[in-house]
Every structure is written in structure tokens, then in C-alpha cells.
Amino acid sequence: MKWTRVVWLSLLLFVPDRGFGQATGTISGTVTGTGNRPLAGAAVAVAGTARGDQTDAQGRFTITAVPAGSRTVRATFAGHTEASQAVTVSAGQTLTVNLVLAAQAVQLEGLVAVGYGTQRREAVTGSVATVSTQEANVGQVTAPTEMIRGRVAGVTVVQNDGSPGAGMSVRIRGGTSISASNEPLYVIDGVPINNAPVEPTSLGQNNSLPRNPLNLINPNDIESMTVLKDASATAIYGSRGANGVVLITTKTGGAGRTELTYDTYMAYSTPSRSLDVLNGQQYRSFIEGEVAAGRLDRARLAGLGTANTNWEDEVLRNAVSQSHNLAFAGGAANTQYRGSLSYTDEQGIVRSSGLNRISGRINASQQALNSRLRLGLNLNAAQVSNDYVAYENTGGFTGTVFTNMLIMNPTNPVTVVDPVTGASRYYEIGPGAVTIRNPVAIAEQIQDDGISRRIIGNMTSDLDILSNLTLQLNLGTDRSDGVRRGYYPKSNPLGATTNGQALVGTIANVTNTLQSYLTLRLNPGVHSLDVLGGYEFNEYSTVAANVEAQGFITDAFGYNNLGAGAVQQPSSSSRIDSRVASFFTRANYNLLDRYFLTGVLRYDGSSRFGSGNKWAVFPAISGAWNIGHEAFMSGSPFSELRLRAGFGINGSQEIDPYSSLITLTPGSRAVFGEQVVIGVAPNRNPNPDLKWEETAQWNLGMDYGLFDNLLSGTLEYYVKNTSDLLLTVPVPQPAVVANRLENIGKIRNRGVEFTLDAQAVSTADLSVVLGLLGSVDRNEVVSLGRAAFITTGSVSGQGQSGQVSQRIMPGFALGTFFGPEFVGVDANGKQLFNKYDVTKDAAGIITSRTLNGQTTIPSANDYVVIGDANPDFTLSGRSEVNWNSFDMSFLVRGVFGQDVLNNTALVYSTKGNALQDKNFLASALDDPTGIREPAIFSSRWIENGSFIRLQNITLGYNVPLESVFSAVRASRVYVSADNLWLSTDYTGYDPEAHTQAGLASRGIDYLKYPNPRTFTAGVRIGF
């Protein structure tokens, strides 16, 4: 499609003659808060028009092209009351308006972003929450998703691991799907982006988790983030809004001012927790004791070294990071611009891991035709270099860095002197491909690097066809390409088997978006009606390729010369395309500013479904009653009170393209004469009936303010029912393959969310705001169609092959642990488990269960529900204190009632490791389990994962440099700490566990990259 041709033709069709004009003027001024402090980022708007601006670092604003006449100027800012002033605008003149905002617990007025536009907060009928970056961008923040964590009720953000730029699992009101994606849709300046990995997610023997695709977005460029949670708010995005929507608005320039801002910080990270394994002396004493007791052969004594190596200390390190951000902004009456350039270098707390990012952003806006035509350009370009470390997600029993960090004999040294060359080299147990390897050598010798580049941009045009009718066009693109390169040298046991192994993988994602819509605003007296209608087209394309070579004569080339490998492995490549076309409309009705009604209808078509099911309709309706404006509320303690109710349906298309079609893959090789021919074979069963997974959601909400908003908050209740789940199930044979994707099953989420904010102190010099938010979510699998249950949650480690820890079954939540019940250890050191006698019906379903003693070898009949990975409830608390030029904030998060499978302890809390010259966790010394007892999965390893974490604390001071240097407009210094304190009974690295261990698995912790504790010192200065 010729995108530029579409834009210009559309503009030419609707550009009117020059005779349409209106006299206008300009309004400028400042917005200040407590202690006459300038408020940067405050929203200033002229009521009844589309004209507005945001304040700069000095709190200044300029609004041009304001229609002449009597107007009201309103300013809003998070955590402050609204201020307004009536003015009279004259043609060609400039008015000065200075507004002062008083601090309050939470903002209940102002404009908020919604799909394809903005609304007054009091007119919003759905469940919407806004996060200001001024509040959330504290400490070391790499990606935008980190700013949501703990700041929005009903939104759970779990970081996959502690590596720099680690991926994040974001769930809005719980997961609604079993096999399809549960990640929300991200929209940046109106452009929906593809949140797919931008680099290959695995390479050779490295099964590490992917980094965050949003790392290529500089958090310093973000003005605000809005989370759409319920179906009435997300239905305008149709099929892509089933898991919620996160709207990201970036910073813009303003008229009549030029500013330059420089931000920088240095960060120091340390490991926040450690695993207690035997040190050299403890291990030596244990082996000697076992030999003396006759449980180990005396020859084992000869294998003990003389070192006392703490392998965890050798693998982990203290890391130093830095960030620099330079931004400039300015403009005139009709032209505004903003640009930024950023550099970030983050070291990981594991050797040879880190992230390096260079990003630039530019946006500009231009007004023409007496401000009736508004053109905009946004462009973000970034490059991220990732240095991966070979570590486990669900690694095999030999593992890589972290496995060997735990099992490596602590009496062995890190390095030795080669007796032949006299040079220092890494110690290894033996030559070649040994199964126990030096973890420091793995971290230092294995090369695993990735480079990704991403461009996100869009062009917008708003044309006022009439004073109340606007045509809007948005043409956007999201393009990323990444390459990941790895080399396993022949000098390391991991590469010795192949005599050196080099791999290169590439992936390129392209998403193009075209949006065209009309907005009609009618305000006849006490009524007002806004109607929006439009069309959207999205196309997605992913191209990937992988090559591999083995058998290198030298390690000198690394991954830079695959042709030097004697053995060229078969290469692979792929291309995946899909498209979504949509028609949508929304109507917002307002009566007397007390009664609000919103209706949404979206008609989506996706190429991913069967021929007769590509199109679906997604409706929503919601309403709100502003009771606080009713006459009978006069004199009540409520300064604000609104009731909201809504219902909507979303669909999900988050499955692989071509899932409804039969597909082919390269098959076996055959020889015809002397020529080798590679055949192809089907690898997917077709399903022409495949259709949308649908989620219907009810939402009831209340927004309130008490005592002139000294206390304020929200209360929400929701029910989400997802039907026609997209699940892969067995099919009758004969068939192309054993299973296919079908629409089977139902799942339900119910929950309660609340926020409570208090303006504890509010004086001219001191402001103290306290906030609390929490949520309760209950998930239940209602039906799995023909299946009685689905097993998932693979257990990792030696001796655990084929073991699963969780079962998906009707009547229980996703993340339900299922296994034998541990009851103790007998006199012979054998583990004991409850034994059950069961009765089954004709279909093999257990109908009764009776306890019948104990057993040392549990069978399938002895498996019962032993835990739930879902928390009972979550809480977050925050505080913001401003005292003259000083400020302080903190964020505390708590998760309560969740269970975690400590897969690490299961595998490495056994003295039996010593039989293979492996180390183990020190807790096993006090365990009566015999040395020859295997590690058996059971309730013994299900731990209480409740925790309270001090996520961030920040102290800042606004330095009055402007009195000394006239060029300086604002300056601030601060110190910050992330993950400073953690209170939990969990014995592993961290109870916030994420291991991709199968379908919808949750709460499994296996040797994750440790989370760091980070201290940051920064400076911000404006000119």
C-alpha cells in the first residue's frame, strides 16, 4: 500500500477554501504549586475548545489560536486540585494567566487519554487509571512497563528475572487465556505496537528468557501512561483489547519558549540475596564424615581440593551503570517541536551481562489554515545491545552458569596454572565435554550477544471540516530488526562436544497502521454528544532466519566467520504475515454534567481465523452518574461521588497466523539416483471453524472524594468470562498430526480493586500525600471441553525428566500445584507421602479418595492439590512529601497468600549430590533424608511466597542555581534506592518467580537471574 499517497489524497479531499476563518488570540502564563514550586507537565486547556498545552520545566505554558471571546482556562496536575480562571480573549492579543494549584490526594478532574482521543475524567464511564512519569520515573528505570508496577490497582507486573532490561509479564485483571497471549496492547501516541520479541529468544544451549521489547523506548520521553482495564474502555480496540490497553503519551514542545534539559545518573547494583551452599570447609568435613561412616568410598578423599571457593561470589559482581539524557523543546505560535538523545549503559550483577542503549526521539507539530489544520510527526529510533549470560530457564540437569554455580565443588579453584605453558587458565574437572563445568569460565568464555534496532513513528493530521467536525488521520509504523550471535568455544566444555559451535539468528518485525476517523461534537444546551467513527487497517510481518556451524580449528573467529566451521548445520528461515481490518464507532452522551452514557461498537476482521469466522463484532456500553452534583448531596461529606457500570465483549486473536490452515515443514531426506532431495510434510491440521476467543466483562465502579478531597479514591468490582478458549487438543487418528488448535473451554476471573489517597498535610511549605491501592482476583477454569485436565509446569533438574507440578482443571485456578503430600522422613532416611485409595468412574475420573497410610513411592492416585500460585490479595503503598525545595517519595508493594514451587531447593537440597562430586544447599545438612534418596517433587517444596518489598525510595532537592546562573532555569539532585528491602519467608532468591515451564504455568522458581539492589544518584538541570 502506498501509505504517503493515502495521506495526501485524504488531505486534498478535505482541505476547504481559505474563506473559513476566525479571530484568535494567545494565552500564556505559569502554573505553580506548594511553595510557589513550578509544576512541570501540568495540563492547561481552554474549556469548550480543542486548544491546550503542557507546562515546561519552569511551569510555563502558551496556548495559541484561541477563539476570541469569553473563555475559561483550566489547569490540572496529578495530586493537585484543578484551578481555573475566566478571561476575555481579543483578536491578535496575548493574555497572561498565572494559576496556583493546591495539593490534594488524587486528581479527579482533567483530561485522560482514551482510545482515539481524550475525555474529561469526570465523563469517563469505564475503568481507567493514569500514571504520571513525574511520580513513577524514579530510580533506575529501563522500560516503560516498570513504571506501572505497584501503581495501578488490578495490574500485576512480574519481572522475568534480574538481568538488565529483563522481560516483564503484565497482567491486567488476571490472565484471560490459557494458550493465547495475556499481554496487554501498547499504544504509543496513537500507534498500536507489536510487543513481540525483537531478538531471537534462544540460541543453541542458552535457554534464557527474552529481554523486554519495550527497552527501545526511553522512559524520559514519556509524559503519561493510561491503563484501560475493563471491556467498556478497551472495546474500542476490539480484538486487541481483550487483555487491557496501555496508552503511552510522549512529551511535546510548546509555543513561545525554548528549553534544554540534561538528566544523568550513576547507579550501583549489588546482589540482594544469596543461596546458602556449603563452603569448602563444610563440604570437606561432610565428605570426610560420610567416608568415615562408610556411606562413601575412601577414594573420594583424593578428589578433594585445597581451595575454599564461593562460586556464587565469583559469578556475581557489583555492577555500575550510567545514563545520560539530553532534551530540547521549543516553538512558535504555529510550530512546536521536541527532541531528545539518550545513552544508557547497564551492567548486570552476573559476569558478562549487560545492556547498552542509544535512543533518539523527535516530534513536531504544525498548524495551518488559521489552526484548522494540524499536522504532527513523531519518530523514535533506538539501538539496544544485549550481553546475555548462559543461564537456565528450564535447563537440563547439566545446566549452564547457575546450575554449575551451585553444584561446583567448593574445594576446587577458579583458575590454575597450566603446567605446560605456565599460563593461568580456568580450572575444569577434566578435558573435553565434562558435565560439571566451571561457571565463571562459562560466563566469561561463552559469547552470546544481541543487537536490536527499532523505529516507531507516525504522521498525524487533524482537519476541522466544521467547527465541530474533525477528520483525523494517523499513519504509523513499528519496525524492528535484531540479530543474536553466539559462540561456544572448543576450549570450554560446552563447546568441546562440537569442537566449537557458532550460531547466528535474525528476526525482523514490521507493523504498519492506518487510522482514519471523524469526530463530531454537539453541545445543544444541557446536552452534549460526541460521536466518533472510523476505519483502521493493520498489517504484521515477521521474518526470521538461523544458521549454525560447528568444528572450528580455532576459537579466534568466534561467531564472526561461520564459513570456517567444518560442519555446516542445516539453516532455517521463515516469514509470517497477518492482517487486521476494523470499523469502529463510539458515542459519548452527557446530560447536565451528571449523567453520562458511552456506547462502543467495533467490527474486526483477522486473517488468522477460519474462512467463515474471520469477522466478529465487539460491543460495549457503560454509564456513570455523578451523584456529587445532585442537589440532595449538598452538605454531605462527599466532595466527589460517581457511580459507574459497564459491560463489553472483547476478542483475542493472539495465536500464530495460519493456525486455521494446513502448513508444511521440511521433512526427511531421500536419495534419487545420486541426488539428495529434501521433502516436505504437513505439520498442522487445518481447522476452518477456528474463531475468536471472546471475553465478556462486567464492571461496577465508584469514584469518591471526602472532605474537599482530603480523602479520595476508587472502588471496582468486575467479572470476566472468557469462552471459546483457543486450546491445542488431540484429534482422532488417522490425521496429519496428533492434535490441532480448537475453540474449547471457559475461564472466569472475578475481582475487587480499590485505591485510597489522603492529603495528610497541605500548607504553603509542606505537602504530604499518602496512597494505598489493592486488589483481589479470583481465577477459575470453568470448562476444558472434552479434557478432564491438562498437565503443565514442568519440573527442572536432574532426575526430574517428565515430572510436572501443575494441573489445569475445572473448578480450580490456573497455577494450581498438583502432587503428592509430604509427611516426613522414616528411620531409614526415606521420604514419606500420603497414600490414597481411589474409586474411578467409567471415564477414569476419580469419584472418591480415602487416605490409606503412607508410602515411599507415590503413584498417580496419591496426587492431590498442594498449592495455588495465585495471591489472595496484593497491596501497594506510596507517599509523596514536598517541603520547600526538598521532596521525598517511596513505594512499597506486598503480595500475600501465593505459593511458590522452589524448584531450586527441590533439586539442590539433597545430600545425594555429593555422590557425583556436586555441592548442595546447606539446609540439607540438617535434613534426615538419606544420601541415596532421590529428589522427589511433593508439597515439601511448595513454599509460602508472600512478601513485602520496599520497591523504591527517593530523596530530592531543587537547587536554586537560577539565582547564581541566569541561564539555569531549574535543577534537581536526588538519590534513590530500588529493591532496598524484602521481607519474606521464601528461601529462594526471590518469591516473584517466573519460569516458562509450560502452558499457563505460574509460580515456579528455578535458578533465575538474581534481582539486584540498586542505589542511584542523579542530577537534572534545565536551561
ZADOTI-211708 format. One record per residue (C-alpha): x, z, y. Coordinates in steps of 0.1 Angstrom, whole numbers, plus 2048, in hexadecimal, padded with zeros to 3 digits. Layout:
XZY...
This chain:
80080080080D7F782380981A8328148118557FC7F38567DF80A84E7E882286A7EC8078857CD7F487B7B881487B7C581D89E7BE7FA8AC79B7FB89E79281B8B17A781A8D178C8198ED78F80A9107A281B92C78282293F77B84292B78D85D93F78888194A7988969667B08B09577C88CC9617E28E39527E290894980391A94380E93F94181A95A92A80D97090E81B99390B8159B28F58209D68F283B9E090C8379BE91D8479AE8FF8449888FE82F97D8E083E95E8D08279498BB8069558CB7EA93B8CA7DB9328EC7BD91C8EE7A39109077819198FA76A8FB8F47868E28F27A18D78D97BC8E08F27D58FC8EA7F99078E68109218D58269378E984C9348E886694F8E386095C90683A95C90183493D91881A92291280F9029237EE8F191C7EA8CE92B7CD8B692E7B38D29327928C393E78A8CE96176F8E996676890D95C77C91693E7869349297AA93991D7AE94E8FD7CD95B8ED7D09698CA7ED9788B67EF9898947EB9AE8977DE9AD8BB7BC9AB8CC7B098B8DC7B59869017A196D91779E96393B78594D94D79593396378B91497779F8F59707A48DB98C7AF8B89867D58B39897DC8D898F7EE8F397B7E09169767F493496C7E494D9537F696C9467E697D9287ED99F91A7E49A78F57E09CA8E87EC9D28C57D19D68AA7D19DA8857C79B787C7BC99788E7979908897959748A27A89548AA7AD9338987B69308737C091185F7A79048467A78E38347AA8C584C7A88DA86B7A48FC87A78791488078193489478895187D76595F88375593E87776893D85675094383976994181D7859588117A39508277C396482F7DE95C84880396684781896586683D95C86184697487D83A99086684498284586596F84B87B98E84889A9948348A897881F88C95F81A89593E80987392E80385093081384093F7F485595F7F984296681982196980782C9837EE81B9A47F48099988147E99888077D099B7F27C898A7D17E89757D180397D7B78269707BC83F9757A08639697A486F95978489196A7878AA9767A08BE9567A48C19477C88A29327CF89293C7AE87092D7A58519417AB8309457998149477B27F19507A67D39527BE7B89687AE7C896578C7CE9477767B09307707C091A7557D291F7337E68FF7307E28EE7527F58F97717E99197837FF9137A27ED90F7C47ED8EF7D98058F07F67FD8DD8168178D983180A8CD8537EC8BD8418018AC8267FA8B780281C8B97F18268B67CC8338D87C18448C97A38698D179B8818BC7B089D8BF79689D8BC7708938DE7638AC8E07468CC8D173C8DC8D171A8DF8F570E8D490472F8B090F72D8AF91E75088F92076488A90778089290F7A48769107BE86C8ED7CA8638FC7EC8889067F288B8E68068748F482088590A83B87092A84087C92B86486890B86B84791B86082F92987A81493686280793483F7E29358367D593C8137B392E8097A89437EC78493D7E277291C7D875E91A7F877F91880B7929027F37778EA7E87808D380579F8CB7F178B8C57D179F8C17B17BF8CE7C07B08EE7CE7A68FF7AD7C39177AE7C191E7D47D190D7F17EF9178077EF90782981090783B8129008608338F987083F90289383B8E98B08488E48D38358EB8F38318DB9148448E59348618F79238818F291088F90C8F98AC9108E18AD92A8C68C89348AE8C294A8908DD9568788E197185D8FA97D8448EE98C8238FF9A28098EF9A47E68F69BB7CA8E69BF7A78C99D77AA8C99E37868DE9E37678DA9E37428EAA007308FF9F271491BA0470193CA0571395D9FF701963A236F793FA286EC940A096D7961A126C8954A356BF935A276B0948A0E699960A2A68E942A41686930A26672950A1F65F955A44658931A4664B936A2963491DA126459389FA6529569EC6419789FB64B9849D865496E9D96739869F16839A19D66859899C169A9869DA6B69999D26D59A99E96EF9969DE70E9789EF71E9659D272D9449D673F9389B273991A9B77519329C076D9489A276592A98A76591899878492799A7A69209A47CA9159857DD91797A8018FF9628118FB9538348E193F8478E292D8688C491D87A8C490B89B8A39008AA89A8EE8CA8788E78DA8698DA8FA8548BF9098408B392781B8B092D8158949148338978FD83F8B58E985A8B98CF86C8D18B988A8CD8A289F8E488C8BE8E38778C68FD85D8E29068458DE92082A8F892B8108ED9447F69049537DB8F39607BC8FD9827AD90797078D92895E78D9279397969039387A18F59317C38E291B7DB8EC9067F98D38F68118D58E082F8B38D783F8A78C785E8858C386E8778B088B8538AE89884689D8B78248978C781987E8E17F987C8F57EB85C9037CB84D9117C586C9277CC8839097B18728F47CB8648DC7E387D8CD8008718B68158888A183488588B84289F87386189A85F8748B28498948A98368A88C08208C38C18068C88DD7EE8E68E27D78E08F97BA8FB9097A58EB9147848F892D76C8F29287478D994373D8BB94A72889694472D88D9437088B193D6FB8BB93C6D78CC95A6C68EF94F6D08E494A6F58FA94471390495B7308ED97972E8EA97B70891097C7059129947228FF9AD70D90E9A66EA93299F6F29489BB6E39529D17009759D86F197D9B36F798E9A971798298E7309A397B7309C297A71B9E596A71E9E994C709A079536F2A1192E6F2A0E924717A119477279F393F73D9D49547409B494872F99295572799096A70797B95B6EB97596A6C998294B6B89899266BD96E90C6BE9489126BD9459376B79239476BB92E9656D193E9586F194E96671093296872A94A96674795994673993693773592E93F75994E93176695591474F93290574B92A8EC7669058EA76F8FE8DD7928DF8CE7A28DA8BC7C38B78B47D08AB8A37F08888A47FE87789381B85489E82584588C84382588185281786E86F7F687987F7DF86A8997C087A8A87AA8648BD78C8718D17748548CD75B8698E075F88B8F075189B8D075C8818B678087F8AA7908688917AE87687F7C886486A7E38758567FD86184381587683083187381684388C80086387E7F087C8907DB8988877C48AF89D7B18CC89A7998D98B57828FB8B277290B8C775792A8C97439328DF7259588DD72196A8DB70097E8FA70A95E90F70994C9186E892C9086F693D8E66F99558E96DC93B8DC6C29378BB6D595B8BA6E194D8BB70592A8B270F9208A27318FC89D73C8EC88E75B8C68907628B388277F89088578C87E8757AA85C87F7B784886B7D08268757DE8148607F87F586C80B7DC85A8217C186F8327A786184A78A87585777287987376889A88474789D8977418BD8AD71E8C48BA7168E28D06F28E18DB6EB9038EA6EB9208D26F39088B57148F88AC71C8E089073D8D188573C8B586B75B8A785B75C88984377887583678C86381B7AD86C80B7C485A7F37E28697E17FA8587C981586A7B583385C7A384E86C78F86D85A78188686C76B8A58637578BE8757418E086B7338F987E71D91C87870F93188D6F795488C6E996C88E70799188C7049958A372297F8BB73798E8AD75797189575E9558AE75A93489D75F94388277694D86975B93386673F94484673496285A72994D86970D95485B6EA92F8616DF9148546F68F38656EE8D28516F18C68517158A385672188E84D73F86984F74985184876583085976B81684D7857F485B78E7DB8587AB7BF86C7BA7A585E7D278C8747E476F8747FC76689480D74F8A482774A8C68367308D484E7338F486171490287271391F88B6F59308996F99498B671C9518AA70C96789070195087471993886471491F84872E9078387288EC81F7438D780E7418B97F775F8A77E875E88A7D077F8867BD78C86B7A67AB8707917BE85777C7C78737637A587575279186073A78184074575F84F74976987075878186777476987079075A8927967478A47B37538C67C073A8D77D773B8F87E972490C80072B92C81371C94182F72595E84671197785A72198787870E9A78777249B68927149A08AB6F09AB8A36DF9C28BD6D89DD8A36FE9E289E7029ED8C2711A108C371DA0E89E741A168957459F288A7579DC8A47569BF88B7419BA86C73C99985A72D99283873797282572B9628057359417F573492C7D574890D7CC7558F87B07798EC7AD7888D57937AB8D47857BF8B577C7E08C77767E88B575580189A74C7F68777577EC86173A7DE87F7277BE86C71F7D184E7127E58466F380A8456FC82A8386EB84C8466E686D8386D786C83D6B288383869489F81E69389C80267A8B57E766F8AB7C366D8C77AF65F8E57BD6738D17C76928C57EA6998A27EA6A88928096B886D80B6B185181C6C48368336B78178446C681D8686D17FB8706E07D786E6D47C085E6ED7A28716FB78B85B71077487971678E88E72778189C7487878B576378C8DA75D7738EB77477390D78575391A7957599387AC7439517BE7509657DB7419827EF75598F80C7539A78297699A88497679C885D7769DA87B7709FE884775A118A477F9F48BA7929E589C7A9A048987A09FF8747989DD86679A9C98467889B582C7779BB80A77299F7F176299B7CF76597B7BB75C96C79976E94C78C76193A76D77691E7607679077467728E87337958F67307B08DC72A7BF8E67087D38D56EE7C28DA6CC7C78CD6A97B38AE69F7A78A267D7BF88D66A7C98726667D186D68B7EE8616A07FB8846A57EE8A669A7DD8B06BB7CF8A46DC7C48B16FE79F8BA7007868CD7167808ED70277B91170C77292772A78494273E77895B75878996E77477898A78778799E7A37869B47C179D9B17DF7A09C67FE7B59C981E7B79E78357CA9E78567CDA0486E7D9A058927E9A2788F7F9A288B17F3A118CF803A1A8F0816A0690B837A0E8FA82EA148D581AA018BC816A0B8978029F687F7FDA0085B7EF9E98417E39EC81D7D79D18057CE9D07E17BD9BD7C57AE9C17A37AB9A278D79C9A176A7A298375578F97B73579095E71D76B95671676F93A6FD7899246EC77190C6DC7789076B779791D6B87959426B07B69496C27D69396CE7F89496C98129496E582D95E6F484B9546DE8639716D98889686DF8A89746CF8B99756AD8A197B6908829736A587D94F69B85894769984E9696A68339696C18289866D780697C6E67E596E6DB7CC95B6F07A99646E37859686EF77D98A6FE7A099170A7B69887277D296F7287F29827227E49987068009A56F07F89A46CB80E9B46B08149D16998119F56A5832A086A282EA2C697851A3869186FA3767A871A4665788CA5B64789EA3C63B8A0A2D65E885A1365986BA0B673847A1566B828A02676803A086727F49F66537D19E96537B89DD6397A29C16477839AF63D77E98A64776097364875E95063977094165778D95965478496F67278A99466E7699A766F7769CA6687979DD6697A09FE6587C0A1265C7D1A1763B7F2A2963F813A1A64A82A9FE64184E9F36488459CE6468279C665B8119A96517FA9936657DD9AB65D7F09C766F7F19B56907DA9C36AB7D89C36D17F69D76DE7F79D07037EC9BC7228049AB73A7EA9AC7567EB9C876F7CE9DF7747D29DC79A7EC9D37B57F39E37D78089DA7F580F9EF81381F9E48348279F28568319E387783F9F98928489EE8B6858A078CE8659F88EE8809E08E38829ED8BF86E9E18A186B9EC87D8579DE8608559E483A8439D681C83C9EA7FC82D9DA7DD81F9EB7BF8129DD79E8009F57867F59F57628079D67568199D473483A9C272F84B9B770F86F9C271287C9A66FC89F9AF70789C9D26F988B9C56D98A99AF6D08C69C46DF8BB9E86D88C69E66B48E69F46A58E49D868C8F69C26A69169D469D9149C467B91D9A368C9369B36A491D9B26C09169CD6DA8F39DC6E18E09F26F98EBA166FA8C7A226F48CCA186D08E5A356CB8C8A4E6CC8B2A386B68AEA436928A8A1F6878C2A1566C8DE9FE6748D29E465B8AE9E46688A49C36798959C169C86F9BF6968569B66B183C9D16B682B9E86CF84C9FB6D18599E16E983A9DF6FF8439F371E8309FF73D8399E67588299F977683F9FA794842A017B985B9ED7CD8679EF7F08689CA7F58769C981887F9DF83588A9D18578979E287789B9CD8968A49D08BB89D9B88D78BD9B78EB8B79B39118D29989158BD98592E8C699E9498EB9969448EA97193A8D095E94D8D19429338C695A9178A095D91489D9738F58B39838DC8AF9998BE8C59AA8A48B99B88848C29C78628AD9C38438AD9CC81F89A9BB8028929CB7E18A19EB7EE88FA037D687CA007B586AA1B7A385FA1377F861A2075C86A9FE74F88C9FE73E8959D97438A39C77618829C377385D9C87698549A977D85C99375F85896E75B86295C73B85393A73284C94370E82E92D70680B9257117FF93C72D81895772281C97573A83099473D84E98C72687099773188F9887208B19897318A697C7538BE97676F8BE9997808AD99E7A28C59A77BE8C49C17D88CB9B07F98D69BD81B8D49A68398E09A785D8D498D8758D39818998BA96C8AC8C195F8CE8AD9488E48B8933902
